[in-house]
Amino acid sequence: MTNVLSQIGELTPVQRAVREQFATGGSVTTVLAVVTCIAAALLFAYILTRCLRAGRREESPVDKPRKLFADLLRRPEVADHQREILSRVAADLDLQHPAAILLSAAFFDHSVARWRENEAKTGRSNEAETTEALMAEVRRALFSEAA
């Protein structure tokens, strides 16, 4: 074996250290123990980073559309009574992403029209004039334009 190594060329310092370790009584068991410890440390680090990443992902409001909607409704330009009616519209329409009604005036109008149709079908539209004025007020507050 030494003839093969001398034919390949000069040994690197690492190769020389390994050769000396085995020549002076180093064992395979020690090397395997070190490699096992390194593998265990890498596995632990991987599991730790996965757990931390999963914890962060759960806190994201984007993953919880209703929480995002509630957070957006806490803006100062949305009054309490407006917040209640918007929450009711989103709940009655069972929107998967209720914050979508806050993105554009056109989608807001479409959602409110659908909600009014549902209210009329279920017979809960007895306060239509009040709701109409309230929705116009909410639209102005959200989109800063005349309804």
Buried (B, 14 or more C-beta within 10 A) or exposed (E): EEEEEEEEEEEEEEEEEBBEEEEEEBEEEEEEEEEEEEEEEEEEEEEEEEEEEEEEEEEEBEEEBBBBBBEBBEEEEBEEEBBEBBBEBBEBBEBEEBBBBBEEBEEBBEBBEBBBEBBEEEEEBEEEEEBEEBBEBBBBBBBEEEB
